[in-house]
């Protein structure tokens, strides 16, 4: 699949029979002309023809193509995951998971096409089919039950005849596969091979102090193997038995027990403005009408930000990262982001997720727990700054509806921006 094919301003000619692919095969919303070239190509009229140029030589022809997730970056590069139905020359029809990316994110080994947006601006696109992600070579075996059993047996783990469930996949970045069998439950975290040594080291160092999944094995092609931990996801507990929830003080003790991992980079880890501005930039590209409100939010977060010492933080601390059992924390997940930072940001992340969860489901239990968290923090952290940083996290969460291509993503995005504004107004009154 390596090589290059030319693209016209309207797409690539289908290499299977020389005919263009009907753009009606693509099923996202219409692409506004103000959107960046990456989205014009990956979501717009050129997209089916781009894929036809790759699938055609393999004997495939698109029957349908639908964008399922879209990750847009502040530099306007994008990564799109699609679901597709492909008709093959031998008469088979298969459902495929496809991925395409632009800009500096194109990994070596991807099929590369040089294309152009409808306005003529050039776009380089890298494409691949699941599970042959060129940035995640370990995914090829981690997506196959037979190969997983064979590979894990070679690592000293007898998993019998496993069943696999894909828990997460960010094309070119990471994947999480759950492995279950009568012998037990395991998780395979698939990352880029250069990242595996650091991730394995984080698990080893953190496991001595906090309940992170212990490391069972790590492979050179980027797979970290850990056992499943006992407990109920805290998000499920919030909707169920409140007695299963840990006291917020236990969460504080958990954060305080984090050992140092990672190192401070060039950017001040306590400064929230760069990441908040990055979220605002992404939102402004797909919702330009929100730009003035986004700028005001960024300014408000920056105005409230104060100095904080760099301490060990989780970096993405919220209810989905926690397993709980009988009022205690039994598991802390996804430690990829652990490192130096400001403790106030871990708390702001948790409060922001709870605040959003109140709006998306049954607000009663969630609001009650959020109130307990904020009562714990009262007097420990500056209330106005905490509220502003919560607003900054909510701005990041506002990118979610577009990323998952929610049907009403524009309205849902505006609602999340409005929620961030509520928190900013609350910060000014504290």
C-alpha positions in Angstrom: 0.0 0.0 0.0 3.0 2.3 -0.1 3.5 4.8 -2.8 1.8 8.0 -4.1 -1.1 8.8 -6.3 -2.1 12.2 -7.7 -5.2 14.0 -6.6 -7.2 16.5 -8.4 -9.0 19.4 -6.7 -12.0 17.2 -6.5 -10.4 14.0 -5.5 -8.4 11.0 -6.8 -9.6 9.0 -9.7 -10.7 5.5 -8.6 -7.9 3.2 -9.6 -10.1 0.1 -9.9 -11.9 1.0 -13.1 -10.9 4.6 -13.8 -14.3 5.9 -12.8 -14.9 8.5 -10.1 -16.7 7.3 -6.9 -20.0 8.9 -6.1 -19.4 11.4 -3.3 -22.9 10.4 -1.9 -21.2 7.4 -0.5 -19.7 9.6 2.1 -22.1 10.2 5.0 -20.9 13.1 7.3 -22.5 16.5 7.3 -21.6 19.0 4.6 -18.2 20.5 4.9 -18.3 24.3 5.2 -15.8 26.1 3.0 -14.2 27.8 6.0 -13.0 24.5 7.4 -9.3 23.7 7.0 -8.0 21.8 3.9 -7.5 18.6 6.0 -11.2 18.4 6.7 -12.2 19.4 3.2 -10.4 16.4 1.9 -11.0 13.8 4.6 -14.7 14.7 5.2 -15.7 16.3 2.0 -16.2 15.3 -1.7 -12.7 14.1 -2.3 -12.8 11.4 0.5 -14.4 8.5 -1.4 -12.1 9.0 -4.3 -9.0 9.1 -2.1 -10.0 5.7 -0.7 -10.8 4.4 -4.1 -7.3 5.1 -5.2 -6.0 2.9 -2.3 -8.6 0.1 -2.4 -8.9 -0.2 -6.2 -5.5 -1.8 -6.7 -6.4 -4.4 -4.0 -9.6 -5.3 -5.8 -12.0 -3.3 -3.6 -14.7 -0.8 -4.3 -16.4 1.4 -1.7 -20.1 0.8 -1.2 -20.3 3.3 1.8 -17.9 5.4 3.8 -18.8 7.1 7.1 -16.6 9.2 9.4 -16.9 7.8 12.9 -14.2 9.9 14.8 -12.5 13.1 13.7 -9.5 14.5 15.6 -8.5 18.0 14.6 -5.3 19.5 15.9 -4.4 23.2 16.4 -2.1 23.1 13.4 -5.2 22.2 11.3 -3.9 18.6 10.6 -6.6 16.0 11.1 -7.0 12.2 11.7 -10.3 10.5 10.7 -11.5 7.0 11.4 -14.1 5.6 9.1 -16.4 2.7 9.0 -16.8 1.4 5.4 -18.4 -1.4 3.4 -16.2 -2.6 0.6 -17.1 -4.9 -2.2 -14.2 -7.1 -3.4 -13.5 -8.5 -6.8 -14.1 -12.1 -5.5 -17.7 -11.2 -4.6 -17.2 -10.7 -0.9 -18.5 -7.6 0.9 -16.7 -6.7 4.2 -17.1 -4.1 6.8 -13.8 -2.2 7.2 -12.4 0.2 9.7 -10.2 2.7 7.8 -8.0 5.6 9.0 -6.6 8.7 7.3 -4.3 11.4 8.6 -2.7 14.6 7.3 0.3 16.8 8.1 3.2 15.7 10.3 1.1 12.8 11.7 1.5 10.7 8.6 3.5 7.7 9.8 6.1 5.8 7.7 4.4 2.8 6.1 1.1 4.5 5.4 -0.2 4.7 1.9 0.5 8.3 0.9 -1.5 10.4 -1.5 -0.8 13.9 -2.6 -4.1 15.6 -2.9 -5.7 19.0 -2.8 -8.7 20.6 -1.1 -11.5 22.0 -3.3 -9.9 25.5 -3.1 -6.7 24.0 -4.5 -4.6 24.0 -1.3 -2.4 20.9 -1.2 -3.0 18.1 1.3 -0.8 15.1 2.0 -2.8 12.2 3.2 -1.7 8.9 4.9 -4.1 6.0 4.9 -4.4 2.5 6.3 -6.8 -0.3 7.1 -7.5 -1.7 10.6 -5.6 -3.3 12.2 -2.5 -2.5 10.0 -1.8 0.8 11.7 1.8 1.7 10.6 2.4 3.6 13.8 1.2 0.8 16.0 2.8 -2.4 14.6 1.8 -4.4 17.7 -1.9 -3.9 16.9 -1.7 -6.4 14.0 -1.4 -9.3 16.5 -3.3 -7.6 19.4 -6.4 -7.5 17.2 -6.3 -11.3 16.5 -7.5 -13.7 19.2 -5.3 -16.6 17.9 -2.2 -14.4 17.5 -2.8 -12.8 20.9 -2.9 -16.2 22.6 0.2 -17.3 20.8 2.1 -14.1 21.6 1.1 -14.0 25.2 2.0 -17.7 25.7 5.5 -16.7 24.5 5.6 -14.1 27.2 4.7 -16.7 29.8 0.9 -15.9 30.0 -1.5 -18.8 29.3 -4.8 -17.1 28.4 -6.4 -20.2 26.8 -8.8 -19.4 24.0 -9.4 -15.6 24.5 -12.1 -13.2 23.4 -11.0 -9.8 22.4 -12.9 -6.5 22.9 -11.5 -3.2 21.5 -11.9 -0.6 24.3 -10.2 2.3 22.7 -8.5 3.2 19.4 -6.9 6.5 18.4 -5.4 5.9 15.0 -1.7 6.4 14.9 -1.6 7.0 18.7 -2.8 4.2 20.9 -5.3 1.3 21.3 -6.6 -0.7 24.3 -7.7 -4.3 23.8 -9.5 -6.2 26.6 -8.6 -10.0 26.6 -11.0 -12.3 28.5 -11.0 -16.1 29.0 -11.9 -18.6 31.7 -8.3 -18.1 32.9 -8.8 -14.4 33.6 -8.8 -10.9 32.2 -6.0 -8.8 30.8 -5.5 -5.5 29.0 -3.2 -4.8 26.0 -2.2 -1.2 25.7 -0.8 -0.7 22.2 1.4 2.4 21.8 4.1 3.6 19.4 7.2 1.4 19.9 9.4 4.3 21.1 6.9 5.0 23.9 6.7 1.5 25.3 9.8 1.7 27.6 8.7 4.9 29.2 5.1 3.5 29.7 6.4 0.3 31.2 8.7 2.3 33.5 5.8 4.4 34.7 3.7 1.3 35.6 6.6 -0.2 37.5 7.3 3.0 39.5 3.7 4.0 40.2 2.7 0.4 41.2 4.8 0.7 44.3 2.7 3.6 45.6 -0.7 3.6 44.0 -3.1 1.0 42.7 -2.2 1.1 39.0 -2.3 -2.1 36.9 0.9 -4.0 37.4 3.1 -4.6 34.4 3.1 -8.2 33.3 5.0 -7.8 30.0 6.1 -5.3 27.4 7.0 -6.0 23.8 9.4 -4.3 21.4 6.5 -3.6 19.0 4.7 -1.4 21.5 2.4 -3.6 23.6 2.1 -3.3 27.4 0.3 -6.2 29.1 -1.5 -5.7 32.4 -4.1 -7.7 34.4 -7.6 -6.5 34.9 -8.1 -4.9 38.3 -11.0 -5.6 40.7 -13.7 -2.9 41.3 -16.4 -1.0 39.6 -15.8 2.0 37.3 -16.5 5.1 39.3 -18.7 6.4 36.6 -21.0 3.4 37.0 -20.9 3.8 40.8 -22.0 7.4 40.5 -25.2 6.1 38.8 -25.6 3.3 41.3 -24.9 2.8 45.0 -23.5 6.0 46.5 -22.0 3.9 49.3 -19.6 2.4 46.8 -18.0 5.8 46.2 -14.8 6.7 48.0 -14.7 9.8 50.3 -13.2 12.7 48.3 -10.4 12.7 51.0 -9.4 9.3 49.7 -8.9 10.8 46.2 -6.7 13.4 47.7 -4.7 10.8 49.5 -4.3 8.9 46.2 -3.0 12.0 44.4 -0.7 12.8 47.3 0.8 9.2 47.1 1.8 9.6 43.4 5.6 9.3 43.1 7.6 11.4 40.8 7.6 10.2 37.2 8.6 12.0 34.0 10.4 15.4 33.8 9.4 19.0 33.4 9.5 20.1 29.8 10.0 23.6 28.4 6.5 24.7 29.3 5.4 25.6 32.8 3.2 22.6 33.7 1.1 24.8 36.0 0.2 27.2 33.2 -3.2 26.2 31.8 -3.3 28.8 29.0 -1.4 26.9 26.2 -3.7 23.8 26.4 -6.8 25.9 26.8 -5.8 28.0 23.8 -5.2 24.9 21.8 -8.7 23.7 22.5 -10.1 27.1 21.6 -8.2 27.0 18.3 -9.6 23.7 17.3 -13.2 24.7 18.3 -12.8 28.0 16.4 -11.9 26.1 13.2 -15.1 24.1 13.2 -17.4 26.6 14.9 -16.1 30.0 13.8 -19.1 31.7 15.2 -18.0 30.8 18.7 -14.6 32.5 18.2 -15.3 35.7 20.3 -16.7 33.6 23.2 -13.7 31.3 23.0 -11.2 34.1 23.2 -13.0 35.5 26.2 -12.8 32.1 27.9 -9.1 31.8 27.2 -8.5 35.3 28.6 -10.5 34.5 31.7 -8.6 31.3 32.5 -5.3 33.2 32.0 -6.3 36.1 34.2 -7.2 33.7 37.1 -4.2 31.5 36.8 -1.7 31.8 39.6 1.6 30.1 40.4 1.7 26.5 41.7 4.6 24.2 42.5 5.2 21.3 40.2 4.2 18.1 42.0 3.4 14.5 40.7 0.0 14.5 39.0 -2.1 12.0 37.1 -2.7 14.5 34.3 -6.2 13.2 33.3 -7.8 12.6 36.6 -11.6 11.9 36.4 -14.2 9.3 37.3 -13.5 7.1 34.2 -9.9 6.6 35.3 -10.9 5.2 38.7 -12.1 1.8 39.9 -13.8 1.7 43.2 -14.9 -1.0 45.7 -16.6 -0.7 49.0 -15.8 3.0 49.3 -12.2 2.6 48.4 -10.2 3.2 45.2 -9.1 -0.1 43.8 -7.6 1.0 40.6 -6.1 4.1 38.9 -6.0 3.8 35.1 -4.3 5.4 32.1 -1.1 6.7 33.6 0.4 7.8 30.3 -0.2 11.4 31.3 1.4 11.1 34.8 4.2 13.5 35.5 5.0 16.9 36.9 2.1 19.4 37.1 -0.2 21.4 39.3 -2.4 19.6 41.8 -5.2 22.1 41.1 -5.4 20.8 37.6 -6.1 17.2 38.6 -8.9 18.5 40.8 -10.2 20.8 38.1 -10.3 17.9 35.6 -12.4 15.8 38.0 -14.8 18.6 38.8 -15.2 19.5 35.1 -16.1 16.0 34.2 -18.5 15.7 37.0 -20.1 19.0 36.0 -20.6 17.8 32.5 -21.8 14.4 33.6 -24.6 16.2 35.5 -25.8 17.7 32.3 -25.7 14.5 30.3 -27.4 12.1 32.8 -29.1 11.9 36.1 -27.8 15.0 37.9 -28.7 14.1 41.4 -26.0 11.6 42.5 -23.3 13.3 40.4 -24.1 16.8 41.8 -24.1 15.5 45.3 -20.6 13.9 44.8 -19.3 17.1 43.1 -20.5 19.1 46.1 -18.5 16.8 48.4 -15.4 17.2 46.3 -15.7 21.0 46.3 -16.3 21.0 50.0 -13.1 19.2 50.5 -11.2 21.7 48.3 -12.7 24.8 50.0 -9.9 26.6 51.7 -7.3 24.3 50.2 -7.4 25.8 46.7 -8.3 29.3 45.6 -12.0 28.9 44.6 -12.0 31.5 41.8 -8.9 30.0 40.1 -10.3 26.4 40.5 -13.5 27.5 38.8 -11.6 29.1 36.0 -9.5 26.0 35.5 -12.7 23.9 35.5 -13.9 26.2 32.6 -10.7 25.5 30.8 -11.2 21.7 31.1 -14.7 22.1 29.9 -13.5 23.9 26.8 -11.4 20.8 26.1 -14.5 18.6 26.6 -16.4 20.8 24.2 -14.3 19.2 21.4 -15.9 15.9 22.1 -19.2 16.1 20.1 -17.4 16.9 16.9 -14.7 14.3 17.5 -17.2 11.5 17.8 -19.4 13.0 15.0 -22.4 13.3 17.2 -25.5 14.0 15.2 -26.1 17.4 16.9 -22.5 18.1 17.5 -22.7 21.9 16.8 -25.5 22.4 19.4 -23.8 20.1 21.9 -20.5 22.0 21.4 -22.2 25.3 22.0 -23.9 23.9 25.1 -20.5 22.8 26.5 -19.0 26.2 25.8 -22.0 27.8 27.6 -21.3 25.6 30.6 -17.6 26.7 30.6 -18.9 30.3 30.6 -21.1 29.5 33.6 -18.0 28.4 35.5 -16.1 31.6 34.5 -18.9 33.7 35.7 -18.9 31.7 38.9 -15.2 32.3 39.3 -15.6 36.1 39.1 -18.1 36.0 41.9 -16.0 34.0 44.3 
